């Protein structure tokens, strides 16, 4: 059961790390075309456009923008997005393993 708890906490922590408001504001200021292409994101977590920005950051899309400010914020966001990605992966693995370990203890 502790594996399930830790896995759930890691997934939730990863979800909390998906927030890039400074990068989105800087992108809007320096490259409005790219900002609109991403769906006019605000950068706050749990909005409909958060996954688009998350994927764009992981794909290093910020390197295509000519602004140094966007590049610097993109590098910070990239490290944060990588941390969130690995927390998601480890959390899901712990959830799956914890589920099967719990089934073994129940006797199914």
Residue pairs with C-beta under 8 A, 6 or more apart in sequence:
1 98
1 102
2 98
3 94
3 95
3 97
3 98
3 101
4 94
4 95
4 98
4 99
4 102
5 98
6 91
6 94
6 98
7 90
7 91
7 92
7 93
7 94
7 95
7 96
7 97
7 98
8 91
8 95
9 91
10 87
10 88
10 90
10 91
10 94
11 87
11 88
11 91
11 92
11 95
12 91
13 87
13 91
14 83
14 84
14 85
14 86
14 87
14 88
14 91
15 45
15 46
15 84
15 88
16 45
17 80
17 81
17 83
17 84
17 87
18 45
18 50
18 51
18 54
18 81
18 84
19 43
19 44
19 45
19 50
20 41
20 43
20 53
20 54
20 57
20 73
20 77
20 80
20 81
21 42
21 43
21 44
22 43
22 73
23 43
23 53
23 57
23 62
23 70
23 73
23 74
23 76
23 77
24 35
24 41
24 42
24 43
24 53
25 43
26 67
26 69
26 70
26 73
27 34
27 35
27 38
27 62
27 65
27 70
28 35
30 65
30 66
30 67
30 69
30 70
31 65
31 66
31 67
31 70
34 61
34 64
34 65
35 41
38 49
38 52
38 53
38 56
39 48
39 49
39 52
40 49
41 47
41 49
41 50
41 52
41 53
42 49
43 50
43 53
44 50
54 81
54 84
56 62
57 74
57 77
57 78
57 81
58 78
58 81
58 82
58 85
60 74
60 78
61 74
62 70
62 71
62 73
62 74
62 75
62 77
62 78
63 71
63 74
65 71
65 74
